[in-house]
Amino acid sequence: MSIMPPARVRNAASLLLGLGLLFLVGCAGSPRPAYEAPAQAYPPLFADCRGEPGPTPTVVLEAGAFGTSADWDRVLGDLSRGGRACAYDRAGLGRSPPSAGGVDVISRAQELGRVIDQIGETRPVILVGHSNGALYIQAFARLYPTRVAGLVYVNGVGVDDLRYPLLMGELAQERKLSRLAAGLGEAHLAGLVADTLSEPGLSPEAAAHKRAALVCVPCLETARDEDVQIVAGLHAVAALPDDVRQIPTVTIVGAEEPPDWREPHDWAQAEEAPALRADVHWILYAQGASHVSPLARDRAYVDAAVDWLRSPYRAAP
């Protein structure tokens, strides 16, 4: 889940207005660091793993802003039929305890590495990131490219947004929404935040998990703090080595209203760019999809992307 609106900007004003009304009603090219194994200072995080390990790489799913593993409930069910798939709650969100790690993008990418170790994966994994979660997996791939078998960006935020002032303005708008959501929680109106940000299509258990994360004031504050770090994170990730061309990459570009693809669209060009830089890539245009519908109603796009990345690893008939 992310509070980034569908097709980026179109619903930002309405979401901001909705949360605002609820409030009124209620009240340096740095070198790549060496990978570090988990330390005792980092407690285990909640991870939902389904499916059996097999010849295909394990899939690890990264949620967007204000998101948890519950966002991937339906996708996990689909992907687990073809191998092992895991989603997790970042530290301080959902069912995961806070940790000594930071909430900036590079720290979250390093945390992802610790989660991969925690679930016992030693082989390269396929990473799927939605919205802001795409930036976390992009950072991880640049930090530790040998640990990645494939990348899927779902309506993703990434370093290419830096080239488009309109998109940077949308990210600034999202920071305002994040602060507002946390402020509502601190004002004892977290239930209104949960009503606004809850997603349709989840199973009852996943919906309860999601709601619990959205009525948890410390969770809302952590989600706000990490979202505030996104713009600085874009610059930090852009400064990392970009030698990931060898990683097969899929981008899913969703739009509620089919755009005229003959005309340039900033958001679409930014979302396509990571795939176009990869030697092996696939771009899926999810026409009619909203920003979050690929997690539920339109999850066939995610299923197809992962199936394509898994296919070279399957044993021949």
C-alpha positions as a Markdown table, in Angstrom:
| # | Residue | x | y | z |
|---|---|---|---|---|
| 1 | Met | 0.0 | 0.0 | 0.0 |
| 2 | Ser | 1.1 | 3.5 | -0.6 |
| 3 | Ile | -0.6 | 6.8 | -0.1 |
| 4 | Met | 0.7 | 7.8 | -3.5 |
| 5 | Pro | -2.4 | 8.3 | -5.6 |
| 6 | Pro | -3.4 | 6.3 | -8.7 |
| 7 | Ala | -1.4 | 7.2 | -11.8 |
| 8 | Arg | 0.6 | 9.5 | -9.5 |
| 9 | Val | -1.1 | 12.9 | -9.3 |
| 10 | Arg | -4.7 | 12.6 | -10.3 |
| 11 | Asn | -6.2 | 11.8 | -6.9 |
| 12 | Ala | -3.7 | 13.6 | -4.7 |
| 13 | Ala | -5.9 | 16.6 | -4.2 |
| 14 | Ser | -9.0 | 14.5 | -3.3 |
| 15 | Leu | -7.1 | 12.3 | -0.9 |
| 16 | Leu | -5.6 | 15.3 | 0.8 |
| 17 | Leu | -9.0 | 16.9 | 1.0 |
| 18 | Gly | -10.5 | 13.8 | 2.4 |
| 19 | Leu | -7.9 | 13.5 | 5.2 |
| 20 | Gly | -8.2 | 17.2 | 5.9 |
| 21 | Leu | -11.9 | 16.9 | 6.3 |
| 22 | Leu | -11.5 | 14.0 | 8.6 |
| 23 | Phe | -9.1 | 16.1 | 10.7 |
| 24 | Leu | -11.5 | 19.0 | 10.8 |
| 25 | Val | -14.3 | 16.7 | 11.8 |
| 26 | Gly | -12.3 | 15.0 | 14.6 |
| 27 | Cys | -10.7 | 17.8 | 16.1 |
| 28 | Ala | 28.2 | 11.8 | -3.4 |
| 29 | Gly | 29.0 | 8.7 | -5.3 |
| 30 | Ser | 29.8 | 6.7 | -2.3 |
| 31 | Pro | 31.4 | 3.2 | -2.5 |
| 32 | Arg | 29.2 | 0.2 | -2.2 |
| 33 | Pro | 29.2 | -1.0 | 1.4 |
| 34 | Ala | 30.0 | -4.6 | 2.3 |
| 35 | Tyr | 27.0 | -6.7 | 3.2 |
| 36 | Glu | 26.7 | -7.2 | 7.0 |
| 37 | Ala | 25.1 | -10.2 | 8.6 |
| 38 | Pro | 22.3 | -9.6 | 11.1 |
| 39 | Ala | 23.5 | -8.4 | 14.5 |
| 40 | Gln | 21.8 | -9.0 | 17.8 |
| 41 | Ala | 20.6 | -5.4 | 17.8 |
| 42 | Tyr | 18.2 | -6.2 | 15.0 |
| 43 | Pro | 15.2 | -8.3 | 16.2 |
| 44 | Pro | 13.5 | -10.7 | 13.8 |
| 45 | Leu | 10.8 | -9.1 | 11.7 |
| 46 | Phe | 7.4 | -10.5 | 10.8 |
| 47 | Ala | 7.5 | -12.4 | 7.5 |
| 48 | Asp | 4.7 | -14.2 | 5.8 |
| 49 | Cys | 6.2 | -17.0 | 3.6 |
| 50 | Arg | 4.1 | -19.3 | 1.5 |
| 51 | Gly | 4.8 | -22.1 | -0.9 |
| 52 | Glu | 7.6 | -24.6 | -1.1 |
| 53 | Pro | 11.2 | -23.9 | -2.1 |
| 54 | Gly | 12.0 | -25.3 | -5.5 |
| 55 | Pro | 14.2 | -24.7 | -8.5 |
| 56 | Thr | 12.9 | -21.1 | -9.0 |
| 57 | Pro | 14.1 | -18.2 | -6.9 |
| 58 | Thr | 12.2 | -17.2 | -3.8 |
| 59 | Val | 10.1 | -14.0 | -4.4 |
| 60 | Val | 10.3 | -11.3 | -1.7 |
| 61 | Leu | 7.7 | -8.6 | -1.8 |
| 62 | Glu | 8.2 | -5.0 | -0.6 |
| 63 | Ala | 5.2 | -2.9 | 0.3 |
| 64 | Gly | 4.9 | 0.9 | -0.3 |
| 65 | Ala | 4.4 | 3.7 | 2.2 |
| 66 | Phe | 2.1 | 2.9 | 5.1 |
| 67 | Gly | 2.1 | -0.7 | 3.8 |
| 68 | Thr | 2.7 | -4.1 | 5.4 |
| 69 | Ser | 2.9 | -7.7 | 4.3 |
| 70 | Ala | -0.9 | -7.8 | 4.4 |
| 71 | Asp | -1.0 | -5.7 | 1.2 |
| 72 | Trp | 0.4 | -8.7 | -0.7 |
| 73 | Asp | -2.1 | -11.2 | 0.7 |
| 74 | Arg | -3.8 | -12.1 | -2.7 |
| 75 | Val | -0.5 | -11.9 | -4.6 |
| 76 | Leu | 1.2 | -14.2 | -2.1 |
| 77 | Gly | -1.6 | -16.7 | -2.6 |
| 78 | Asp | -1.0 | -16.7 | -6.4 |
| 79 | Leu | 2.8 | -16.8 | -6.3 |
| 80 | Ser | 3.0 | -19.5 | -3.8 |
| 81 | Arg | 1.5 | -22.0 | -6.3 |
| 82 | Gly | 4.7 | -21.7 | -8.3 |
| 83 | Gly | 7.3 | -21.6 | -5.6 |
| 84 | Arg | 8.2 | -19.8 | -2.4 |
| 85 | Ala | 7.1 | -16.2 | -1.9 |
| 86 | Cys | 7.5 | -14.0 | 1.2 |
| 87 | Ala | 6.3 | -10.6 | 2.3 |
| 88 | Tyr | 7.3 | -8.8 | 5.5 |
| 89 | Asp | 6.6 | -5.9 | 7.7 |
| 90 | Arg | 9.4 | -3.4 | 7.9 |
| 91 | Ala | 10.7 | -2.6 | 11.4 |
| 92 | Gly | 8.3 | -0.6 | 13.4 |
| 93 | Leu | 5.4 | -1.3 | 11.1 |
| 94 | Gly | 2.6 | -3.8 | 11.5 |
| 95 | Arg | 3.7 | -6.9 | 13.4 |
| 96 | Ser | 7.4 | -6.1 | 13.3 |
| 97 | Pro | 9.1 | -4.5 | 16.3 |
| 98 | Pro | 11.2 | -1.4 | 16.1 |
| 99 | Ser | 14.9 | -1.9 | 15.6 |
| 100 | Ala | 18.1 | 0.0 | 15.9 |
| 101 | Gly | 18.2 | 0.5 | 12.1 |
| 102 | Gly | 17.2 | 3.8 | 10.5 |
| 103 | Val | 14.2 | 4.5 | 8.3 |
| 104 | Asp | 16.1 | 6.1 | 5.5 |
| 105 | Val | 16.1 | 4.4 | 2.1 |
| 106 | Ile | 19.6 | 2.9 | 2.4 |
| 107 | Ser | 18.9 | 1.6 | 5.9 |
| 108 | Arg | 15.6 | 0.0 | 4.7 |
| 109 | Ala | 17.5 | -1.7 | 1.8 |
| 110 | Gln | 20.0 | -3.1 | 4.3 |
| 111 | Glu | 17.1 | -4.3 | 6.4 |
| 112 | Leu | 15.7 | -6.1 | 3.4 |
| 113 | Gly | 19.0 | -8.0 | 3.2 |
| 114 | Arg | 18.6 | -9.0 | 6.8 |
| 115 | Val | 15.1 | -10.3 | 6.1 |
| 116 | Ile | 16.4 | -12.4 | 3.2 |
| 117 | Asp | 18.9 | -13.9 | 5.6 |
| 118 | Gln | 16.2 | -14.4 | 8.3 |
| 119 | Ile | 14.0 | -16.4 | 6.0 |
| 120 | Gly | 17.0 | -18.6 | 5.1 |
| 121 | Glu | 17.6 | -17.6 | 1.5 |
| 122 | Thr | 21.2 | -18.0 | 0.3 |
| 123 | Arg | 20.4 | -17.9 | -3.5 |
| 124 | Pro | 19.6 | -14.7 | -5.4 |
| 125 | Val | 15.9 | -13.7 | -5.0 |
| 126 | Ile | 13.3 | -12.0 | -7.2 |
| 127 | Leu | 12.3 | -8.7 | -5.6 |
| 128 | Val | 8.9 | -7.1 | -6.2 |
| 129 | Gly | 8.4 | -3.5 | -5.0 |
| 130 | His | 5.2 | -1.4 | -5.0 |
| 131 | Ser | 5.3 | 2.4 | -5.1 |
| 132 | Asn | 7.9 | 3.5 | -2.5 |
| 133 | Gly | 8.8 | -0.1 | -2.0 |
| 134 | Ala | 10.2 | 0.0 | -5.6 |
| 135 | Leu | 12.9 | 2.4 | -4.4 |
| 136 | Tyr | 13.9 | 0.1 | -1.5 |
| 137 | Ile | 14.4 | -2.8 | -3.9 |
| 138 | Gln | 16.2 | -0.5 | -6.4 |
| 139 | Ala | 18.6 | 0.5 | -3.6 |
| 140 | Phe | 19.1 | -3.1 | -2.6 |
| 141 | Ala | 19.9 | -4.2 | -6.2 |
| 142 | Arg | 22.5 | -1.4 | -6.5 |
| 143 | Leu | 24.0 | -2.3 | -3.2 |
| 144 | Tyr | 24.0 | -6.1 | -3.6 |
| 145 | Pro | 23.4 | -7.0 | -7.3 |
| 146 | Thr | 24.7 | -10.6 | -6.9 |
| 147 | Arg | 21.8 | -11.3 | -4.5 |
| 148 | Val | 19.1 | -10.4 | -7.0 |
| 149 | Ala | 17.7 | -12.8 | -9.7 |
| 150 | Gly | 15.1 | -10.4 | -11.0 |
| 151 | Leu | 13.3 | -7.1 | -10.3 |
| 152 | Val | 9.6 | -6.1 | -10.6 |
| 153 | Tyr | 8.6 | -2.5 | -10.1 |
| 154 | Val | 4.9 | -2.0 | -9.6 |
| 155 | Asn | 3.8 | 1.6 | -10.2 |
| 156 | Gly | 7.2 | 2.3 | -8.7 |
| 157 | Val | 9.0 | 5.3 | -7.3 |
| 158 | Gly | 12.6 | 5.4 | -8.4 |
| 159 | Val | 15.7 | 7.5 | -9.2 |
| 160 | Asp | 14.3 | 8.5 | -12.6 |
| 161 | Asp | 11.7 | 10.6 | -10.8 |
| 162 | Leu | 14.5 | 13.1 | -10.1 |
| 163 | Arg | 14.3 | 14.1 | -13.8 |
| 164 | Tyr | 10.7 | 15.2 | -13.6 |
| 165 | Pro | 9.7 | 18.3 | -11.6 |
| 166 | Leu | 6.0 | 17.3 | -11.6 |
| 167 | Leu | 6.8 | 13.9 | -10.0 |
| 168 | Met | 9.0 | 15.6 | -7.4 |
| 169 | Gly | 6.1 | 17.9 | -6.6 |
| 170 | Glu | 3.8 | 14.8 | -6.2 |
| 171 | Leu | 6.3 | 13.3 | -3.7 |
| 172 | Ala | 6.2 | 16.5 | -1.8 |
| 173 | Gln | 2.4 | 16.2 | -1.7 |
| 174 | Glu | 2.8 | 12.7 | -0.4 |
| 175 | Arg | 5.0 | 13.9 | 2.5 |
| 176 | Lys | 2.2 | 16.3 | 3.5 |
| 177 | Leu | -0.3 | 13.4 | 3.4 |
| 178 | Ser | 2.1 | 11.3 | 5.6 |
| 179 | Arg | 2.4 | 14.0 | 8.2 |
| 180 | Leu | -1.4 | 14.5 | 8.2 |
| 181 | Ala | -2.0 | 10.7 | 8.7 |
| 182 | Ala | 0.4 | 10.6 | 11.6 |
| 183 | Gly | -1.1 | 13.7 | 13.1 |
| 184 | Leu | -4.6 | 12.2 | 12.9 |
| 185 | Gly | -3.3 | 9.2 | 14.8 |
| 186 | Glu | -1.7 | 11.4 | 17.5 |
| 187 | Ala | -5.0 | 13.2 | 17.8 |
| 188 | His | -6.7 | 9.8 | 18.6 |
| 189 | Leu | -8.2 | 9.7 | 15.1 |
| 190 | Ala | -6.3 | 6.7 | 13.8 |
| 191 | Gly | -9.5 | 4.9 | 13.0 |
| 192 | Leu | -10.3 | 7.5 | 10.4 |
| 193 | Val | -6.9 | 7.0 | 8.9 |
| 194 | Ala | -7.5 | 3.2 | 8.7 |
| 195 | Asp | -10.9 | 3.8 | 7.1 |
| 196 | Thr | -9.3 | 6.1 | 4.5 |
| 197 | Leu | -6.2 | 3.9 | 3.7 |
| 198 | Ser | -7.7 | 0.4 | 4.0 |
| 199 | Glu | -7.6 | -1.6 | 0.7 |
| 200 | Pro | -10.4 | -3.7 | -0.8 |
| 201 | Gly | -9.9 | -7.3 | -1.8 |
| 202 | Leu | -8.0 | -8.5 | 1.3 |
| 203 | Ser | -8.9 | -11.7 | 3.1 |
| 204 | Pro | -10.4 | -11.1 | 6.6 |
| 205 | Glu | -7.1 | -12.0 | 8.3 |
| 206 | Ala | -5.1 | -9.7 | 6.1 |
| 207 | Ala | -7.6 | -6.9 | 6.4 |
| 208 | Ala | -7.4 | -7.2 | 10.2 |
| 209 | His | -3.5 | -7.1 | 10.0 |
| 210 | Lys | -3.7 | -4.1 | 7.7 |
| 211 | Arg | -6.1 | -2.2 | 10.0 |
| 212 | Ala | -4.1 | -3.0 | 13.1 |
| 213 | Ala | -1.1 | -1.3 | 11.5 |
| 214 | Leu | -3.1 | 1.7 | 10.6 |
| 215 | Val | -4.6 | 2.3 | 14.0 |
| 216 | Cys | -1.2 | 1.9 | 15.7 |
| 217 | Val | 0.1 | 5.4 | 16.4 |
| 218 | Pro | 3.8 | 4.4 | 16.6 |
| 219 | Cys | 3.4 | 2.6 | 13.3 |
| 220 | Leu | 1.9 | 5.7 | 11.7 |
| 221 | Glu | 4.8 | 7.8 | 13.0 |
| 222 | Thr | 7.3 | 5.3 | 11.7 |
| 223 | Ala | 5.6 | 5.2 | 8.3 |
| 224 | Arg | 5.6 | 9.0 | 8.2 |
| 225 | Asp | 9.3 | 9.2 | 9.1 |
| 226 | Glu | 10.3 | 6.7 | 6.4 |
| 227 | Asp | 8.1 | 8.5 | 3.8 |
| 228 | Val | 9.7 | 11.9 | 4.7 |
| 229 | Gln | 13.0 | 10.3 | 3.8 |
| 230 | Ile | 12.0 | 9.3 | 0.2 |
| 231 | Val | 13.3 | 12.4 | -1.6 |
| 232 | Ala | 16.6 | 12.3 | 0.1 |
| 233 | Gly | 16.6 | 8.6 | -0.6 |
| 234 | Leu | 16.2 | 9.2 | -4.4 |
| 235 | His | 19.5 | 11.2 | -4.3 |
| 236 | Ala | 21.2 | 8.6 | -2.1 |
| 237 | Val | 20.3 | 5.7 | -4.4 |
| 238 | Ala | 21.2 | 7.7 | -7.5 |
| 239 | Ala | 24.7 | 8.1 | -6.1 |
| 240 | Leu | 25.2 | 4.3 | -5.8 |
| 241 | Pro | 26.9 | 2.3 | -8.5 |
| 242 | Asp | 24.4 | 1.5 | -11.3 |
| 243 | Asp | 25.8 | -1.8 | -12.6 |
| 244 | Val | 22.5 | -3.8 | -12.6 |
| 245 | Arg | 21.9 | -4.1 | -16.3 |
| 246 | Gln | 22.4 | -7.9 | -16.0 |
| 247 | Ile | 19.4 | -8.2 | -13.7 |
| 248 | Pro | 16.2 | -9.0 | -15.7 |
| 249 | Thr | 13.7 | -6.3 | -14.9 |
| 250 | Val | 9.9 | -5.9 | -15.3 |
| 251 | Thr | 8.0 | -2.6 | -14.8 |
| 252 | Ile | 4.3 | -2.5 | -14.4 |
| 253 | Val | 2.9 | 0.9 | -15.4 |
| 254 | Gly | -0.7 | 1.3 | -14.3 |
| 255 | Ala | -3.2 | 4.0 | -15.4 |
| 256 | Glu | -6.9 | 4.2 | -14.5 |
| 257 | Glu | -7.6 | 5.9 | -17.8 |
| 258 | Pro | -5.8 | 4.6 | -20.9 |
| 259 | Pro | -3.3 | 7.3 | -21.9 |
| 260 | Asp | -2.3 | 8.0 | -25.4 |
| 261 | Trp | 1.1 | 6.2 | -25.4 |
| 262 | Arg | 2.2 | 8.1 | -28.5 |
| 263 | Glu | 2.5 | 11.2 | -26.2 |
| 264 | Pro | 5.1 | 11.5 | -23.5 |
| 265 | His | 3.9 | 11.1 | -19.9 |
| 266 | Asp | 6.3 | 11.9 | -17.1 |
| 267 | Trp | 5.1 | 9.3 | -14.7 |
| 268 | Ala | 5.1 | 6.6 | -17.4 |
| 269 | Gln | 8.5 | 7.5 | -18.6 |
| 270 | Ala | 9.9 | 7.4 | -15.1 |
| 271 | Glu | 8.3 | 4.1 | -14.4 |
| 272 | Glu | 9.5 | 2.5 | -17.6 |
| 273 | Ala | 13.1 | 3.7 | -17.3 |
| 274 | Pro | 14.6 | 1.0 | -15.0 |
| 275 | Ala | 13.4 | -1.7 | -17.4 |
| 276 | Leu | 14.8 | 0.1 | -20.4 |
| 277 | Arg | 18.3 | 0.1 | -18.8 |
| 278 | Ala | 18.3 | -3.6 | -18.2 |
| 279 | Asp | 19.6 | -6.0 | -20.9 |
| 280 | Val | 16.6 | -8.2 | -20.5 |
| 281 | His | 13.3 | -6.4 | -19.7 |
| 282 | Trp | 9.6 | -6.4 | -20.0 |
| 283 | Ile | 7.2 | -3.4 | -19.6 |
| 284 | Leu | 3.6 | -4.2 | -18.8 |
| 285 | Tyr | 1.1 | -1.4 | -19.4 |
| 286 | Ala | -1.8 | -2.1 | -16.9 |
| 287 | Gln | -4.5 | 0.0 | -18.5 |
| 288 | Gly | -7.4 | 0.5 | -16.2 |
| 289 | Ala | -5.4 | -0.3 | -13.1 |
| 290 | Ser | -5.2 | 2.1 | -10.2 |
| 291 | His | -2.1 | 2.7 | -8.1 |
| 292 | Val | -3.0 | -0.2 | -5.7 |
| 293 | Ser | -5.2 | -2.5 | -7.8 |
| 294 | Pro | -2.2 | -4.6 | -9.0 |
| 295 | Leu | -2.1 | -5.8 | -5.4 |
| 296 | Ala | -5.6 | -7.3 | -5.7 |
| 297 | Arg | -8.0 | -6.9 | -8.6 |
| 298 | Asp | -5.3 | -6.5 | -11.2 |
| 299 | Arg | -2.7 | -8.8 | -9.6 |
| 300 | Ala | -2.5 | -10.9 | -12.8 |
| 301 | Tyr | 0.1 | -8.4 | -14.0 |
| 302 | Val | 2.3 | -9.2 | -11.0 |
| 303 | Asp | 1.7 | -12.9 | -11.5 |
| 304 | Ala | 2.8 | -12.7 | -15.1 |
| 305 | Ala | 5.9 | -10.7 | -14.3 |
| 306 | Val | 7.1 | -13.1 | -11.7 |
| 307 | Asp | 6.2 | -16.1 | -13.9 |
| 308 | Trp | 8.3 | -14.7 | -16.7 |
| 309 | Leu | 11.3 | -14.2 | -14.3 |
| 310 | Arg | 10.9 | -17.7 | -12.9 |
| 311 | Ser | 10.7 | -19.4 | -16.2 |
| 312 | Pro | 14.4 | -19.8 | -17.0 |
| 313 | Tyr | 14.9 | -21.7 | -13.7 |
| 314 | Arg | 12.2 | -24.3 | -14.3 |
| 315 | Ala | 13.4 | -27.8 | -15.2 |
| 316 | Ala | 12.8 | -28.7 | -18.8 |
| 317 | Pro | 9.8 | -31.2 | -19.3 |
